[in-house]
Amino acid sequence: MKIHILNCGFIRIHEDLPYGGGSIMTGFRKAVMAPDRKRVTLPVFSYLIEHPAGLFLVDTGWSRDISPDGVYDPKAVKSVLPAHLAALYRPYVPAGMAVDEQLRSMGIRQEDIDAVLITHLDPDHVSGLRSVSRAKRIVIPEDEAYWSVRTKYRIRQPEQLWDVEGAERVFFRGHLLGPMNKAIDITGDGSIMMVNMPGHTDGLCGVIVRNKERYVLLASDAAVSPRSWEKMEAPGFAADPALQFKTLRWVAKEANDTACAAVLCSHDKEIKTETIEL
């Protein structure tokens, strides 16, 4: 079993956001209006899992149309995102790094993907979804999709990016995994589990990839890097700060488990684009 780490673009966000904690509205205007000198650049990772049951893609990163020439293009970004999100993220995708481009370079067609697993619906995780929409399955947690078009989420999760034809909205079920004891068994044998890890959003999930006694936790935006759980410094713009810290405590426990080969976060600057074998 292999996990390919794919860098699918970058965001350039306010320097306080990676470890800022707080509710979704706290500091939003400051983050949107931040000058370039107050911003930091973070990668946006997706993951391709080679599994005996097939190919599974976790998240999709940014699409090529937000960065046609491989650099930050404000006009192109605003053609995809509302103005406030375009200013918040300032995203770009260097040439060859959009998820469909990377899959093609590996000789993989979108039809070859057995399932696309979406951890949550923020734009940097779903912008490239339409470029792989012919995958055999697209799985979105119902807890995430339900709230995305309601209340506060409407300002951060544009429906047109993730509402693709045929996507499955799947409920978490009770399971002895995660801070909420809720998960979705993708393969039916416990080897790929979408685990509810709320706080950043209500329906956010991580993905556990297990091969016998060893496993990797793909933590999505439950944390930014090991600093998040080592110092209990949660990412900014939480839907529920209390749940964020409950999730972080659970991630810390998993990171210290001797069976855990790695905890990978979607915006960790220290992660390399490599292949992990389990």
N, C-alpha and C positions, 0 to 999 in steps of 0.2 A: 504494500500500500504506500502511495506517495502523496505528498501535499506540495504543490508548486505554489510558491509565493509570487504573486503578480503585482507589480507596482503599476497601477492604472491611473496615474495622474497625481496632481498636487493641489493643496489648498494653501492659501496665504491668509492667515487669520490673526485676530488680535492676540497679542502675546499673553494675555491673561486667560484666554479660553481653555488651553489644554489642562490646566490644573485649577481653574477658577471656581468650580462648583456653582451652586446657586440655581435658582429657578430659571425657566425658559425666558422670562421677560427681564430678569435682572441684568442690567448692563447691555441690553440689546442695541440700543441706539449708539452707545459708545463703541461697541464691536463693529457695527456697520460703518460708522464714520471714521474709524481709526486710520490715521495716516500710515504710509508704508513703513516708516521707521518704527512704528509700534506693532508691526506684524512679524509673525514667524511662518516659515514654510514647513509644511508637514506632508508626508506621502499619503496616498490613498491606496490601500491594499485590497485585492481580491485574492481568492484562493481556488485553485483547481485540484480536486481530489481524484486521484486514480485509485479506484476501488475494485475489488473483484466483481461487484455488481454494476460497474460502469463508471462514467465520468460525472462528477458533481462540482458545480461552480458555486462558490459562496460569494455573493455580492458582485457588482459589476463595475464599480468605479465610475469615472467620468466618460462621457461619449465624445467622439471626435468632433461633433458639431459645436461644442463649446470652445474648441481650440483648433480651428481648421489648419493653421500653419504651425502648430506645435508650441505656440507661445501664448501668453495671456492676451486675450483679445476681448476687451470690454464689450464691444458691439455684439460679438458672437455669443458671449455669455448671456447678455441681456435678451438675446433671441430665444434662449432656452429657459432662463430663470427669471422670476420676478426681480425687480430692481433691488429690493432689500436683501435678497439672497445672493444676487450677483455681487453686491458690495461686501457682504459678509464673508463669502468664500474666496473671491478672486481666483477661481480655479484655472488650471491649464494642464494640457496633456502633451508631452513631447512626442515627436513622431514615432510611430510604431508601438506606443504604449497603451492605446485604447484596448479594451479587453478583447474585442473581436479581432483586432490586428494581431494581438499576441497569440490568440488561439489559432489563427491562420498560419502564423509562423511555426506553430507546433504541428501543423497538418491536421487540425481539428476543425470540423465544420460545426456550426451551431446545432445542426440536427443530430450531431453525435453526442451532445450533452444529455445525460439522462435526467438531470434535474438542476435547475438554478435555485439556490436557497438564499432567500433575502433575509438578512438579520434585522433590518428595520428600514424605514422608508425615507430617511433623509436623502437629499439629492446626490451627495457624494457616494452613496451606496447603490443607487438605482438609475443614475443618469444613462448608463450604458445598457439598460435592460432591453430596450427595443432592438439593439444590435444582436441579441442572442435569443430573441423571442420565439424562434423556431425550435428551441430545446424541447425535449419530450415532456418535461414538466417545469412549471415555475411555481415555487412554493412560498407563500407569504403568510406569516402568522396572522390569524383572524384578529387577535388582540391588538395588533398593530394597524391593520387595515381599517378596522371599525372606527378607531379614534382619529385616523389620519385626516378625515374630511370633516372633523368636528372640533369645536372649541379651539384651544391654543395651537393645535398641530397644523391648522390650516395655513399658518404663516411660515411653516418650515418644510412642508412635505407636499409639493405641488402634485395633484392627482394625475395630471397628464404624463408625468414621468414614469409612474409605476402601474397605472391601470391598463395593463395589456390584455388582449384577448386570450382567454384560456388559462389565466393564472388561477391557481388553487389557493383559496383562503382557508387555512387549516387551523383547527383549534388545538391548543396545548391540552395534554391530558396529565392526570396525576402520575407522578413518577418520582423515584428516589434520586433525583438529580436536580441540581441548581438551588438557588436561594429560595425559590418559591415552590420547589417540588413539582414542577410542571415541565413537560418536554414533548417533543414530537419525534417518534422513531421513524426515520426516513427509510432505512433499509430493512426494517422488520427484525433485525437481529441485534440491535443496540450498538452497531459499529459506527453509525452516523446519527447523532442526536442533535436536534435543535432544542436548546435549553433556554427557558425563559429566564432572563437576567434583567429585570426592569430597573428603572431609575432614569436613565438617559431618555428613554421613551417607555411607555407602559408595556408595549409588546416586544421590546428589543429581545433578541435571542443571541446567544453564542452557539457555536457548533462544536461538539465533541466528536473527534475522530479517534476510534479505538481499534487497536489490533491486539487481541488477546489481553495481556496484562499492561500494555503501554497505551498512552493516549496523548493527544494534543488538544488543547482548548483554544479555539478561535474566538476571542473575547469581544470582537467587534468594538463598539464604542463604550462598553462598560468601563473601560480604562483606556488611557493613552499609552502607558508604558508601565514597567514594573514600579516606577516611582509612585504611580497612582495608588496601588494597594500597599506598598511598603510604607508610605507616609500618610495614607488615607487622604489623598488629595484628588477629589473627584473631578472629572471633566466638567466644563461649564455647560450652561443651558440644560439643566435637568428638568424633566417633567415632574419628578418626585425625588428631592434630595435625600429623604430618609431611606427610600428604596435603593438609591444609588449606593449608599454606604453599606446597606445590607448585602447588596450584590458584591461590592468590593471586598467585604470580609469573606464572602464565599470564594471569590477569585483568589484571594491570598491563601486560603486553605488549600485550594487546588494546586496553586503554584508550588506549595511546599510538599505536595504529595510525591513520593519517590517514583510513583508510576507515571507521573506527568512528564512527558518529554519536553513540552514547551507550552507557554501561554503566549499567543500572538495577538497583538492589538492592531486595529486597522490604521492607526496613524503614528506608530512608533518609529521615530527617526533612526533607531539603532537596528531595526530589522533589515536584513539583506534579502535581495531577490534570489532565493535559492530553493532547492528541493529537499524536503524533509522526508526521510524514509522511516516508516513504522514497521 
